[in-house]
Amino acid sequence: MAYLFTSESVSEGHPDKIADQISDTLLDNFLAFDPESKVACETLVTTGQVVLAGEVKSNTYIDVQNIARGVINDIGYTKGAYQFSGDSCGVISLIHEQSQDINQGVDRASKEEQGAGDQGMMFGYATKETENYMPLALDISHRIMIELAKLRREEKEITYLRPDAKAQVTIEYSDDNVPQKIVAIVVSTQHDEFDEDEKMLAKIKKDIISILIPRVKDALPEELAKLFNDEIIYHINPTGKFVIGGPHGDSGLTGRKIIVDTYGGKGAHGGGAFSGKDPSKVDRSAAYAARHIAKNLVAAGVADEVLVQVSYAIGVVEPTSIFVDTYGSKNVSLSNGEIAAKVRELFDMRPAAIEKRLKLRNPIYRETAAYGHMGKDPQTITKVFESPYSGRVEKEVELFTWEKLDYVDQVKEAFGIV
């Protein structure tokens, strides 16, 4: 019998995502001026207020208040009507120095022997059902939110949009796990005041279905675009009016959208958030490394779907375990345990080795903090950072290195795939 699967995404203006983007932008600024910075930065946003907290060990000093305001303005919270603005909100910093008790278990005389920044388990996942090896329902949900943000910034076809929004996509699969059709799409978007609520709701629904959805569909490969159909059930702003939103409507916290950040509920999640954490925290770096492994295994043809789990003990260099699940989709005559053993030989999963392999000591994290940390195209860009205390830094950095298919040939050779 066919089954349904659902994933959601949220906009960059969602309160939790505002918090994530502030935390990661602070991290980027610390790393830009001191690449060895140890950072664990949390952000709370609410009506007219931003609270920054966490632990930092760094040789640089940055203007955290000004950086937070800049992020908020970049997202689009620039009007008094939103009850939250980068120019007018209060910003309180409670950031303090990292505990020496934690740091002594991480730092080593030899960088290669750096211990894990915490215990825990991290997961990476990849599937052949999309070109970027991501779960389809999540990929389409992200695309809806990205396109909605473009429409908001263009201010041409839809002129009443505000920054806060959510999307959710439900897909019907056959028994052999092949997507058949999109069953339901939910879009909730913050908007300006209208004179009449009923006319407002009707216009928003019409614009989402006739303007937004076609733009999303047109950007998809033909085989995925065909999943859109005339029988899709649309829930557009199902609660009705959505004028009060963003941090004024709901407080936001760093790390509350970990499923949106990863695989939309497919595969598994170890529970650790990413944003605001430097790469010595394996919650982040090992999750990226596990995605890198899973994606290269699928791209090499080892299996059509792969889940990789890695676990660590705080202060210990080598992972305590590596686990692989191919969900019965493997194309090689090896057990999952044998595949995991080969993975351990191919990929050095010591924290310092992950940092080096994926170039994680660079200021690359602001770009991860909205619309998912996985599934984006690797690219090289130049970023500029300015500090009233440390001057100006210009850096060329590689984004999303964990999405590179740079181990496919090595994987094929190790598994005897022609």
Backbone torsions as a table, in degrees:
resi	resn	phi	psi	omega
1	MET	NA	138.7	179.0
2	ALA	-61.6	155.2	179.4
3	TYR	-133.9	163.7	-179.1
4	LEU	-112.6	145.5	173.8
5	PHE	-137.8	140.3	-174.0
6	THR	-127.9	141.0	170.9
7	SER	-136.3	158.2	179.2
8	GLU	-127.2	160.2	170.0
9	SER	-136.0	164.6	176.4
10	VAL	-131.9	159.1	-177.9
11	SER	-78.4	167.5	175.4
12	GLU	-65.3	-19.5	178.7
13	GLY	-90.6	0.5	174.5
14	HIS	-65.3	139.7	-175.3
15	PRO	-52.5	-43.0	179.7
16	ASP	-65.6	-35.0	179.5
17	LYS	-74.8	-31.7	172.2
18	ILE	-57.9	-46.7	-179.6
19	ALA	-61.0	-44.4	179.0
20	ASP	-60.5	-43.8	-177.0
21	GLN	-68.4	-36.0	175.8
22	ILE	-65.4	-46.5	-179.1
23	SER	-59.6	-43.7	-177.9
24	ASP	-73.8	-29.4	176.4
25	THR	-71.2	-37.6	173.4
26	LEU	-61.3	-45.0	177.5
27	LEU	-57.3	-46.5	179.7
28	ASP	-58.1	-41.6	-179.2
29	ASN	-67.0	-39.7	175.5
30	PHE	-62.6	-45.1	-178.0
31	LEU	-69.1	-30.8	-179.7
32	ALA	-63.6	-37.9	-177.0
33	PHE	-98.0	-19.8	176.1
34	ASP	-149.6	94.0	-175.8
35	PRO	-59.8	-19.2	-179.9
36	GLU	-93.1	11.7	179.8
37	SER	-58.3	140.0	171.7
38	LYS	-105.6	119.9	-170.8
39	VAL	-134.7	133.7	168.6
40	ALA	-140.2	92.7	-169.8
41	CYS	-114.1	124.9	178.6
42	GLU	-110.2	149.0	-179.9
43	THR	-131.0	138.1	171.9
44	LEU	-119.4	130.6	174.0
45	VAL	-122.6	139.3	177.1
46	THR	-152.1	-172.4	-175.3
47	THR	-53.7	113.9	174.5
48	GLY	64.4	15.0	-172.8
49	GLN	-146.3	141.1	173.1
50	VAL	-127.1	131.1	177.2
51	VAL	-119.0	124.5	178.2
52	LEU	-106.9	132.0	-179.4
53	ALA	-142.7	167.4	176.9
54	GLY	132.5	-169.8	-174.6
55	GLU	-124.0	136.6	-179.8
56	VAL	-139.0	137.1	168.6
57	LYS	-125.7	111.3	-174.3
58	SER	-153.7	155.5	176.1
59	ASN	-92.1	5.1	179.7
60	THR	-119.8	166.8	177.7
61	TYR	-131.0	133.5	-178.2
62	ILE	-126.8	158.9	179.6
63	ASP	-86.1	85.7	-172.8
64	VAL	-63.9	-36.6	-179.6
65	GLN	-63.1	-47.0	-178.4
66	ASN	-65.7	-38.4	178.4
67	ILE	-63.5	-44.8	179.0
68	ALA	-60.1	-44.2	179.2
69	ARG	-61.3	-40.3	179.9
70	GLY	-62.9	-40.2	178.1
71	VAL	-62.5	-45.9	-178.6
72	ILE	-60.5	-43.4	178.3
73	ASN	-66.5	-39.8	179.1
74	ASP	-60.8	-38.3	-179.8
75	ILE	-65.9	-33.5	177.9
76	GLY	127.0	6.4	177.4
77	TYR	-87.2	82.8	-173.7
78	THR	-125.4	3.6	-174.5
79	LYS	-119.0	141.4	179.6
80	GLY	-60.8	-28.8	-179.0
81	ALA	-64.0	-20.7	-179.9
82	TYR	-79.6	-10.5	-177.9
83	GLN	61.5	20.3	176.8
84	PHE	-162.7	118.9	-175.8
85	SER	-144.6	143.1	178.8
86	GLY	-62.6	-28.1	-177.8
87	ASP	-81.9	-22.3	-172.5
88	SER	-118.1	-14.2	-176.4
89	CYS	-71.0	154.4	172.0
90	GLY	-82.0	144.9	178.1
91	VAL	-129.0	115.8	-179.2
92	ILE	-108.9	128.0	178.3
93	SER	-107.3	122.3	175.8
94	LEU	-117.7	23.7	-178.7
95	ILE	-71.2	136.1	179.3
96	HIS	-136.6	179.7	-174.1
97	GLU	-76.1	147.2	179.9
98	GLN	-63.9	144.3	178.4
99	SER	-62.7	131.7	176.9
100	GLN	-65.6	-29.2	179.4
101	ASP	-62.4	-37.5	177.4
102	ILE	-75.5	-45.9	-173.1
103	ASN	-63.0	-33.1	-177.5
104	GLN	-66.2	-23.1	178.6
105	GLY	-85.8	-9.9	-176.5
106	VAL	-102.9	-54.1	-177.1
107	ASP	-71.3	142.6	176.7
108	ARG	-134.9	161.4	176.5
109	ALA	-61.2	-37.8	175.3
110	SER	-100.9	125.8	-178.9
111	LYS	-56.8	-37.4	-177.5
112	GLU	-63.7	-22.6	-178.0
113	GLU	-97.2	16.2	178.0
114	GLN	-56.3	131.1	178.9
115	GLY	-81.8	162.2	177.2
116	ALA	-65.2	141.5	-177.5
117	GLY	-72.8	-11.9	177.5
118	ASP	-167.3	166.2	171.4
119	GLN	-82.3	170.9	175.2
120	GLY	136.6	175.1	177.7
121	MET	-123.4	143.3	-177.7
122	MET	-128.1	149.0	-176.6
123	PHE	-124.5	146.2	168.9
124	GLY	-126.9	148.3	-174.9
125	TYR	-142.3	149.1	173.7
126	ALA	-153.8	148.5	179.8
127	THR	-143.6	151.9	-178.9
128	LYS	-79.7	-1.2	-170.3
129	GLU	-73.4	-10.1	173.8
130	THR	-135.0	163.0	-179.2
131	GLU	-65.1	-27.3	179.7
132	ASN	-97.9	13.4	174.9
133	TYR	62.0	30.6	179.0
134	MET	-110.5	156.4	174.8
135	PRO	-59.6	137.3	-170.4
136	LEU	-65.1	-44.9	-177.2
137	ALA	-61.2	-39.1	178.3
138	LEU	-70.1	-42.0	-178.8
139	ASP	-59.6	-44.7	179.4
140	ILE	-68.4	-37.9	177.3
141	SER	-60.5	-45.0	176.4
142	HIS	-60.4	-43.7	-178.7
143	ARG	-61.6	-38.7	177.9
144	ILE	-62.2	-45.1	-179.1
145	MET	-68.4	-40.0	179.2
146	ILE	-64.3	-42.8	-178.9
147	GLU	-69.4	-36.0	177.5
148	LEU	-63.8	-39.9	178.0
149	ALA	-65.3	-37.1	176.3
150	LYS	-62.8	-44.4	178.4
151	LEU	-61.1	-39.4	179.4
152	ARG	-63.2	-43.6	-177.7
153	ARG	-73.4	-32.2	178.7
154	GLU	-67.5	-34.5	-179.4
155	GLU	51.7	41.9	179.3
156	LYS	-117.7	-67.5	-176.6
157	GLU	-76.4	-35.5	176.3
158	ILE	-130.6	119.4	-169.7
159	THR	-111.6	0.1	-172.8
160	TYR	-108.7	6.8	-173.4
161	LEU	-74.9	142.0	171.2
162	ARG	-113.2	168.9	-165.8
163	PRO	-69.5	-25.7	-172.9
164	ASP	-82.1	133.4	-179.8
165	ALA	-164.4	160.5	175.1
166	LYS	-141.6	153.4	173.6
167	ALA	-138.5	153.9	178.0
168	GLN	-148.1	135.6	-177.0
169	VAL	-127.4	132.2	176.4
170	THR	-113.7	128.3	-177.2
171	ILE	-120.4	139.0	174.3
172	GLU	-91.5	131.1	178.5
173	TYR	-114.2	150.0	172.3
174	SER	-79.1	172.7	-179.5
175	ASP	-61.6	-26.6	178.7
176	ASP	-95.5	24.8	169.5
177	ASN	66.4	32.0	176.7
178	VAL	-103.6	126.1	179.8
179	PRO	-63.2	133.1	-176.8
180	GLN	-103.6	-45.2	-178.1
181	LYS	-167.8	159.3	171.7
182	ILE	-83.6	127.7	-177.1
183	VAL	-94.9	-41.5	-175.9
184	ALA	-148.3	145.8	174.6
185	ILE	-131.8	128.8	176.7
186	VAL	-114.0	129.4	173.8
187	VAL	-133.4	122.5	173.5
188	SER	-118.3	118.5	-177.7
189	THR	-128.7	134.7	174.6
190	GLN	-67.1	148.2	-175.1
191	HIS	-149.5	166.4	175.7
192	ASP	-69.7	167.2	174.6
193	GLU	-65.5	141.6	172.5
194	PHE	-117.4	158.9	178.5
195	ASP	-70.6	-38.3	-178.3
196	GLU	-128.6	126.5	-175.8
197	ASP	-62.7	-41.6	-177.2
198	GLU	-65.3	-43.1	177.8
199	LYS	-65.5	-37.0	178.1
200	MET	-59.9	-50.6	-177.8
201	LEU	-62.7	-40.1	179.9
202	ALA	-65.1	-42.0	-179.6
203	LYS	-67.5	-44.0	179.9
204	ILE	-60.7	-45.3	-179.8
205	LYS	-61.9	-44.6	-180.0
206	LYS	-62.0	-43.7	-178.2
207	ASP	-66.9	-40.1	179.6
208	ILE	-64.4	-45.2	-176.3
209	ILE	-74.5	-36.9	-173.2
210	SER	-97.0	-17.2	-179.5
211	ILE	-114.1	-55.1	-175.7
212	LEU	-67.6	-54.5	-173.9
213	ILE	-60.2	-43.3	176.1
214	PRO	-59.8	-35.4	177.4
215	ARG	-65.6	-39.2	177.3
216	VAL	-66.0	-47.1	-178.1
217	LYS	-60.5	-42.2	-176.7
218	ASP	-64.7	-24.9	-178.3
219	ALA	-86.6	-5.8	-177.2
220	LEU	-91.7	152.7	170.8
221	PRO	-58.9	153.3	-173.9
222	GLU	-55.3	-41.7	-176.6
223	GLU	-65.9	-26.7	177.4
224	LEU	-88.5	-35.1	177.4
225	ALA	-59.7	-30.9	-179.3
226	LYS	-67.0	-15.8	179.1
227	LEU	-71.3	-21.8	173.5
228	PHE	-72.2	138.3	-174.6
229	ASN	-149.9	171.0	-176.4
230	ASP	-76.9	-7.2	-177.4
231	GLU	-100.9	4.7	179.1
232	ILE	-59.2	133.8	174.1
233	ILE	-88.7	118.7	-179.9
234	TYR	-102.4	129.4	170.7
235	HIS	-115.8	101.2	-177.2
236	ILE	-107.6	117.5	-174.0
237	ASN	44.6	59.2	-172.1
238	PRO	-62.9	-21.4	177.4
239	THR	-85.8	-6.7	-179.4
240	GLY	103.0	-135.2	-176.0
241	LYS	-57.9	136.3	-179.3
242	PHE	-139.9	63.2	178.6
243	VAL	-89.2	-45.3	178.9
244	ILE	-81.8	113.1	-178.3
245	GLY	-151.2	-163.7	-177.7
246	GLY	61.2	-158.9	-179.0
247	PRO	-63.3	-19.7	176.5
248	HIS	-73.3	-31.3	-179.0
249	GLY	-90.7	-24.4	-175.2
250	ASP	-161.9	131.9	179.2
251	SER	-68.9	155.7	179.8
252	GLY	-127.3	147.0	-178.9
253	LEU	-134.6	145.5	173.1
254	THR	-59.8	135.1	170.8
255	GLY	84.6	15.9	-179.2
256	ARG	-96.9	3.2	179.9
257	LYS	-124.7	50.0	-173.3
258	ILE	-70.7	-25.8	177.9
259	ILE	-78.3	-39.2	172.4
260	VAL	-60.4	-38.2	-177.7
261	ASP	-67.9	-23.3	-171.9
262	THR	-114.3	-95.4	-168.4
263	TYR	-126.9	17.9	173.8
264	GLY	64.0	24.3	179.8
265	GLY	97.9	-10.9	173.3
266	LYS	-77.6	157.2	179.6
267	GLY	68.7	-121.9	-178.4
268	ALA	-158.6	169.4	176.8
269	HIS	-142.3	135.5	-178.6
270	GLY	-80.0	-10.9	176.1
271	GLY	102.9	-13.7	-178.2
272	GLY	-87.5	135.6	176.7
273	ALA	-80.6	167.6	-177.0
274	PHE	-107.1	-51.9	-165.5
275	SER	-61.6	140.8	179.1
276	GLY	85.7	-0.9	-176.7
277	LYS	-108.7	129.8	175.1
278	ASP	-72.5	164.1	-170.9
279	PRO	-69.8	-5.4	172.9
280	SER	-70.1	-17.1	175.3
281	LYS	-83.0	109.7	-175.4
282	VAL	-67.4	-16.8	171.1
283	ASP	-48.2	-38.9	-177.7
284	ARG	-94.2	-59.0	-172.0
285	SER	-63.7	-41.3	-179.1
286	ALA	-72.5	-30.4	175.1
287	ALA	-66.2	-40.2	175.7
288	TYR	-64.3	-43.4	-179.7
289	ALA	-63.9	-38.1	179.2
290	ALA	-67.1	-38.3	174.4
291	ARG	-62.9	-43.0	178.8
292	HIS	-57.6	-44.3	179.0
293	ILE	-65.0	-50.9	-176.9
294	ALA	-59.2	-44.4	-177.8
295	LYS	-65.0	-42.4	179.7
296	ASN	-69.2	-33.8	176.3
297	LEU	-64.3	-44.5	-179.9
298	VAL	-68.1	-44.5	-179.4
299	ALA	-62.6	-31.6	179.6
300	ALA	-78.8	-14.3	178.3
301	GLY	95.5	10.7	178.1
302	VAL	-62.8	-39.1	178.3
303	ALA	-158.3	163.5	178.5
304	ASP	-85.6	-17.9	-179.3
305	GLU	-149.9	132.4	-175.0
306	VAL	-140.6	135.5	169.1
307	LEU	-116.9	131.1	177.8
308	VAL	-119.1	128.1	173.0
309	GLN	-114.9	138.0	173.0
310	VAL	-132.0	144.5	-179.3
311	SER	-132.4	156.3	-175.4
312	TYR	-140.1	158.8	167.6
313	ALA	-112.1	140.6	-177.3
314	ILE	-59.7	131.6	178.4
315	GLY	81.0	-4.2	-178.4
316	VAL	-99.7	137.6	-171.2
317	VAL	-74.9	-53.9	-176.1
318	GLU	-82.2	144.9	176.3
319	PRO	-63.0	149.7	178.8
320	THR	-79.2	-21.3	176.8
321	SER	-163.2	153.7	168.0
322	ILE	-132.3	127.7	-175.9
323	PHE	-126.6	141.0	177.1
324	VAL	-129.1	133.7	174.3
325	ASP	-125.3	124.3	179.4
326	THR	-104.0	6.8	175.3
327	TYR	53.7	31.1	-179.9
328	GLY	75.0	11.6	-175.7
329	SER	-104.1	10.9	-174.1
330	LYS	-69.7	148.1	-179.2
331	ASN	-112.9	14.9	178.8
332	VAL	-124.9	155.5	-176.7
333	SER	-90.1	55.3	177.6
334	LEU	-130.5	151.6	174.6
335	SER	-75.8	165.0	175.8
336	ASN	-58.7	-36.4	178.4
337	GLY	-65.7	-38.9	178.4
338	GLU	-69.2	-36.1	175.6
339	ILE	-63.4	-43.3	179.2
340	ALA	-61.5	-38.0	179.3
341	ALA	-63.8	-40.0	177.4
342	LYS	-68.3	-36.4	176.1
343	VAL	-59.5	-42.0	-179.5
344	ARG	-63.5	-33.3	178.1
345	GLU	-74.0	-36.4	-174.6
346	LEU	-79.0	-37.0	-171.6
347	PHE	-117.1	118.9	176.2
348	ASP	-76.6	112.1	-173.9
349	MET	-102.7	17.3	170.3
350	ARG	-67.2	142.0	-175.7
351	PRO	-52.0	-45.2	-179.3
352	ALA	-66.2	-35.1	179.0
353	ALA	-67.4	-38.5	176.6
354	ILE	-63.5	-46.8	178.7
355	GLU	-55.0	-44.7	-177.4
356	LYS	-70.5	-46.9	-176.2
357	ARG	-61.9	-40.4	-176.0
358	LEU	-100.4	4.1	175.9
359	LYS	56.0	50.9	-171.8
360	LEU	-88.0	-3.7	178.5
361	ARG	-89.1	18.7	178.2
362	ASN	-104.6	160.3	179.7
363	PRO	-80.2	79.5	-170.9
364	ILE	-120.6	14.0	-163.9
365	TYR	-100.0	-23.7	178.1
366	ARG	-55.5	-38.9	-176.7
367	GLU	-69.8	-16.8	179.7
368	THR	-85.5	-16.4	-161.7
369	ALA	-82.8	0.8	173.2
370	ALA	-141.2	145.0	177.5
371	TYR	64.4	31.7	170.7
372	GLY	93.1	141.6	176.9
373	HIS	-86.8	-15.7	-175.8
374	MET	-117.0	153.5	173.6
375	GLY	92.4	-1.3	-179.5
376	LYS	-91.1	160.1	-176.6
377	ASP	-77.3	131.6	173.0
378	PRO	-62.4	140.5	179.5
379	GLN	-157.7	157.5	176.7
380	THR	-109.9	127.2	-179.7
381	ILE	-134.6	166.7	174.2
382	THR	-107.7	128.5	179.9
383	LYS	-118.2	143.3	-179.0
384	VAL	-117.2	133.2	178.5
385	PHE	-125.7	136.6	179.3
386	GLU	-127.4	137.8	-179.6
387	SER	-135.9	135.9	177.1
388	PRO	-67.0	-13.2	-176.8
389	TYR	-104.2	-29.9	-172.6
390	SER	-122.3	3.2	176.9
391	GLY	86.3	-147.1	-174.1
392	ARG	-120.0	135.6	178.1
393	VAL	-128.0	132.6	175.1
394	GLU	-117.1	124.5	-175.3
395	LYS	-131.7	135.7	170.2
396	GLU	-91.1	122.8	-174.5
397	VAL	-131.4	153.7	173.9
398	GLU	-97.9	124.6	178.1
399	LEU	-94.8	144.8	172.6
400	PHE	56.4	48.3	179.5
401	THR	-63.5	-26.2	-179.8
402	TRP	-72.1	-7.0	176.7
403	GLU	-94.8	-1.7	-178.8
404	LYS	-72.3	141.7	176.7
405	LEU	-98.0	55.6	-173.5
406	ASP	-93.5	-1.2	178.4
407	TYR	-113.9	8.1	-176.3
408	VAL	-59.9	-46.6	-179.0
409	ASP	-63.4	-41.3	179.0
410	GLN	-65.9	-38.8	178.3
411	VAL	-64.5	-46.2	180.0
412	LYS	-59.2	-42.9	-179.8
413	GLU	-64.9	-43.0	-178.5
414	ALA	-65.0	-33.2	-176.7
415	PHE	-100.4	3.2	177.7
416	GLY	66.8	34.4	179.9
417	ILE	-94.2	126.1	-177.9
418	VAL	-86.7	NA	NA
